[in-house]
Amino acid sequence: MRTESNSPVPGGPSAVGREGRQAATIYDVAKLAGVNASTVSRALSQPGRISAKTDKKVQDAVKALNYRVNPVARALPTGRTKTIGLLVADITNPVFFDIARGAERAAATRDYTLVLAESAESPETELLAAQRLLAVADGVVLATSRLSDDQIRQLSQSKPVVVINREVADVPSVMADIETGISQAVRHLFMLAHKSVAYVAGPERSWMSRRRWEIINDRCNWSNISAVPIGGSAPTVEGGRKAAMKVLESGATAVIAYNDLVAIGLMQEMVGGGKDVPDDISIIGFDNIFGSDFTTPPLTTISSPLAEMGASAIELVLRAVGATEGAGDIGDLATELLIRGSTGKVRIPPR
């Protein structure tokens, strides 16, 4: 007896359901709809090439039989797998939870599957992972990439590549408007009478960390505030703990951290060492991750539209492969300062 796959490719292995029943094949769909298997294939991969009446017959049959398309087989005639890769630096960082959530929802609305990979903050691992994803996906999103501009451009020569929190010439990008959020943060500290602000930087290869420092330094100079760079730390709670002593030694009365995890680590180490936050030192994080308001005191942070950034990156990939219409870049997405309990007025020492 011939076995048939649930795809336009005859002779392949058939799928079997949990209850031992053989899954519906494309031939089953064709028989129920009263059309040829090739018509079913066109209806599922290129619906615009058949009449609305025929398309409805096919879709009704697909629904009735609970037919599932084999994505590998579907890629044969179209050249598309309907998958998009998302490569993140650290899967344990809550920043990427929201980016991935936004990306997944945007992909699903277009019947695309999101494939997630991690680089563990390693450029070498990231390059290999990106190459593997590009071999099987229609496009790839690089979130906070640690690769060089040339490496990213080279990757984009084969298939669409979109970067998040990074600017690379000739490569589509999704950026947050960090200038607005940082300007609000520096002004907030200025109004609290702070005269010296430390910036605890992120990884040395982080483009975004360098960009944030440039803006912080510029806004502090404009406000007649001394800006002190301290870095680069791991973008983790432990990285923040390790940077705490350097912050105290700098004499700064306030600190802006590369991200919320670093800010939380700073707070833990300083409070554990007998310092009061915000009376002895004010702390501001970046991104407004889940849990940033669970700290004691709640963390003041610059909120980033992480889920929206993930969704926007998927939209750019879909445009590049012709799955959606649209042209031009997506404008920088808004950030804002969320004032909580970790910032306060400078304590004036008793005379």
C-alpha positions in Angstrom: 0.0 0.0 0.0 1.4 3.4 -0.9 2.0 5.9 1.9 1.4 9.6 1.2 2.6 12.7 3.0 0.4 15.7 3.9 2.2 17.7 1.3 2.4 18.1 -2.5 5.4 15.7 -2.5 4.1 12.1 -3.2 5.8 9.2 -1.7 6.9 10.9 1.6 6.1 9.6 5.0 2.6 10.2 6.3 1.8 12.0 9.5 0.0 10.1 12.2 -2.1 11.7 14.8 -1.9 11.0 18.6 -4.7 8.5 18.4 -3.0 6.5 15.6 -5.1 7.9 12.8 -3.3 8.9 9.6 -3.3 12.6 9.0 -5.1 14.0 6.0 -3.1 14.4 2.8 -3.3 16.8 0.0 -5.1 14.2 -2.0 -7.8 13.9 0.6 -8.3 17.6 0.4 -8.5 17.5 -3.4 -11.0 14.7 -3.3 -13.3 16.4 -0.8 -13.0 19.7 -2.7 -13.6 18.1 -6.1 -10.4 19.5 -7.6 -6.9 18.3 -8.5 -4.1 18.1 -6.0 -2.1 20.7 -8.0 -5.1 23.1 -7.5 -4.9 22.6 -3.7 -1.2 23.3 -3.8 -1.8 26.6 -5.6 -4.6 27.5 -3.3 -2.4 27.1 -0.3 0.8 28.6 -1.7 -0.4 31.1 -4.2 -4.1 31.8 -3.5 -4.3 34.7 -6.0 -3.9 32.3 -8.9 -7.3 30.6 -8.5 -10.9 31.7 -8.4 -12.6 32.8 -5.2 -15.1 30.0 -5.6 -12.4 27.3 -6.0 -10.4 28.8 -3.1 -13.4 28.5 -0.8 -13.9 24.9 -1.7 -10.3 24.1 -0.9 -10.4 26.1 2.4 -13.6 24.4 3.5 -12.0 21.0 2.8 -8.8 21.9 4.6 -10.9 22.9 7.7 -13.1 19.9 7.6 -10.1 17.5 7.4 -7.9 19.5 9.8 -5.2 19.5 7.1 -1.8 20.8 8.0 0.7 22.0 5.4 4.2 20.6 5.5 6.3 23.8 5.5 9.3 22.0 3.8 7.2 20.7 1.0 5.5 24.1 0.6 8.9 25.7 0.2 9.7 23.6 -2.9 7.5 25.5 -5.4 7.6 28.9 -3.8 11.2 29.1 -2.5 9.8 30.2 0.9 9.5 28.2 4.2 7.3 30.9 5.8 9.7 30.9 8.8 11.6 33.9 10.2 14.6 33.6 12.5 15.0 35.8 15.6 18.6 35.8 17.0 19.0 37.3 20.5 22.1 37.9 22.6 20.8 36.3 25.9 17.6 34.3 26.1 17.5 34.8 29.9 17.4 38.6 29.6 13.7 39.8 30.0 14.3 42.4 27.3 14.2 39.6 24.8 11.0 38.1 26.3 9.0 41.1 25.1 10.8 41.4 21.8 10.1 37.7 21.0 6.5 38.1 22.1 5.9 41.0 19.7 7.8 39.2 16.9 5.9 36.0 17.4 2.5 37.7 17.3 3.4 39.7 14.2 4.7 36.6 12.4 1.6 34.5 13.4 -0.8 37.0 11.9 0.8 36.4 8.5 0.9 32.6 9.0 4.7 32.7 9.6 6.6 30.6 12.1 9.2 32.3 14.3 12.4 30.3 15.0 14.4 31.6 18.1 18.2 31.2 18.5 20.7 32.6 21.1 24.2 33.8 20.7 25.1 33.9 24.5 26.7 37.4 23.9 29.3 35.7 21.6 30.0 37.2 18.1 31.4 33.9 16.9 28.3 32.0 18.1 26.0 34.7 16.6 27.6 34.5 13.2 27.3 30.7 13.0 23.7 30.8 14.3 22.7 33.5 11.8 24.2 31.5 8.9 22.2 28.4 10.0 19.0 30.4 10.3 19.5 32.0 6.9 19.9 28.6 5.3 16.4 27.6 6.3 14.4 30.8 7.0 13.0 33.5 4.7 14.7 36.2 6.7 16.4 36.9 10.0 16.1 39.5 12.8 19.2 40.3 14.8 18.3 41.7 18.2 21.2 43.7 19.8 23.8 42.1 17.5 27.4 41.9 18.5 28.6 41.5 14.9 30.5 44.1 13.0 28.8 46.2 10.4 30.6 44.4 7.6 29.5 41.0 8.9 25.9 42.1 9.1 26.0 43.5 5.6 27.5 40.3 4.3 24.7 38.2 5.9 22.1 40.4 4.3 23.4 39.6 0.8 21.7 36.2 0.8 18.3 36.9 2.4 16.6 39.8 4.2 18.2 40.8 7.5 16.8 43.3 10.0 18.5 44.6 13.1 17.0 45.8 16.3 18.8 48.4 18.5 21.5 48.9 15.9 22.2 51.1 12.9 24.0 49.5 9.9 24.3 51.3 6.5 22.0 49.6 3.9 20.4 47.2 6.4 16.9 47.9 7.6 16.7 48.6 11.4 14.2 49.1 14.2 15.3 51.7 16.8 13.9 53.2 19.9 14.0 57.0 20.3 16.5 56.8 23.1 17.3 60.5 22.9 13.9 61.5 24.3 14.1 59.1 27.2 17.6 59.9 28.1 16.9 63.7 27.9 14.0 63.2 30.3 16.3 61.2 32.6 19.0 63.8 32.7 16.6 66.6 33.2 15.0 64.6 36.1 18.3 64.3 37.8 19.1 68.0 37.1 15.9 69.0 38.8 16.9 66.8 41.8 20.2 68.8 42.1 22.5 66.1 41.0 25.9 67.4 39.7 27.6 64.1 38.9 26.1 61.2 37.0 27.8 57.8 36.3 26.9 55.7 33.4 27.5 51.9 33.8 28.0 50.7 30.3 27.1 47.4 28.8 29.3 44.9 26.8 32.2 46.4 25.0 30.9 45.2 21.7 27.5 46.7 22.2 26.7 49.4 19.7 23.7 50.5 21.7 25.8 50.9 24.9 28.2 53.3 23.1 25.3 55.2 21.6 23.6 55.6 25.0 26.8 57.0 26.5 27.2 59.5 23.7 23.7 60.9 24.4 24.1 60.8 28.2 27.4 62.7 27.9 25.9 65.3 25.6 22.9 65.9 27.7 24.9 66.1 30.9 27.3 68.6 29.4 24.4 70.7 28.2 23.0 70.6 31.8 26.4 71.4 33.4 26.4 67.9 35.0 29.6 65.9 35.2 29.2 62.5 33.4 31.4 59.6 34.4 31.7 56.5 32.2 32.1 53.1 34.0 32.2 50.0 31.9 31.8 47.7 30.3 29.9 45.3 32.4 28.0 42.2 31.6 24.4 43.2 31.0 23.2 41.2 34.0 22.4 41.6 37.7 25.8 40.2 38.6 27.4 42.7 36.2 25.7 45.5 38.1 26.9 44.2 41.5 30.5 44.1 40.3 30.2 47.7 39.0 28.8 49.1 42.3 32.2 49.8 44.0 33.4 51.7 40.9 30.3 53.9 41.0 30.8 54.7 44.6 34.5 55.5 44.0 33.5 57.9 41.2 31.8 60.2 43.7 28.6 60.3 41.5 25.4 60.9 43.3 23.3 59.3 40.5 23.8 56.5 38.0 22.2 55.5 34.8 22.7 51.8 34.0 22.9 50.2 30.6 19.8 48.2 31.4 17.4 47.3 34.2 19.3 44.1 35.2 22.5 46.1 35.8 20.5 48.7 37.7 19.0 46.0 39.9 22.4 44.6 40.6 23.7 48.0 41.5 20.8 48.5 43.9 21.2 45.2 45.6 24.9 45.7 46.1 24.6 49.2 47.4 21.7 48.5 49.8 23.5 45.4 51.0 26.5 47.5 51.7 24.5 50.0 53.9 23.7 52.6 51.3 20.3 54.1 51.0 18.6 54.3 47.6 17.7 57.1 46.7 19.0 59.1 49.7 22.7 58.2 49.2 22.5 57.5 45.5 19.8 57.6 42.8 19.6 54.8 40.2 18.0 54.8 36.8 17.6 51.7 34.6 16.8 51.2 31.0 14.0 49.2 29.2 11.3 48.8 31.9 11.5 45.0 32.0 9.0 42.9 33.8 9.8 43.0 37.5 11.6 46.4 37.4 8.9 47.8 39.7 9.2 44.8 42.1 12.4 46.1 43.6 12.7 48.0 46.9 12.5 50.8 46.1 10.8 50.4 42.7 13.2 51.2 39.9 13.0 54.4 37.9 13.7 53.4 34.3 13.6 54.6 30.7 10.8 52.5 29.1 11.4 51.0 25.7 8.6 49.7 23.4 10.2 46.2 23.2 7.2 44.2 21.9 6.5 46.9 19.3 10.1 46.7 18.2 9.9 43.0 17.7 6.7 43.3 15.7 8.2 46.1 13.6 11.2 44.0 12.8 9.0 41.2 11.5 7.0 43.7 9.4 10.3 44.8 7.7 11.2 41.2 6.9 7.7 40.5 5.5 8.0 43.6 3.3 11.4 42.4 2.0 10.0 39.0 1.0 6.9 40.5 -0.5 4.5 39.0 2.0 3.1 42.5 3.0 3.0 45.8 1.3 4.8 48.9 2.5 7.8 51.0 1.8 10.3 53.1 3.7 11.8 52.8 7.2 9.8 52.5 10.4 10.4 55.6 12.4 12.1 55.4 15.8 9.7 54.2 18.5 9.0 56.3 21.5 10.7 56.0 24.9 9.8 57.7 28.1 11.1 58.0 31.7 9.1 56.2 34.3 9.7 57.9 37.7 9.5 55.5 40.6 11.2 55.3 44.0 14.9 54.9 43.1 15.6 58.5 42.3 15.5 61.4 44.8 17.0 64.7 45.7 20.7 64.9 46.6 21.2 64.6 50.3 22.9 67.7 51.7 25.5 66.7 54.3 25.1 68.3 57.7 27.6 71.1 58.4 
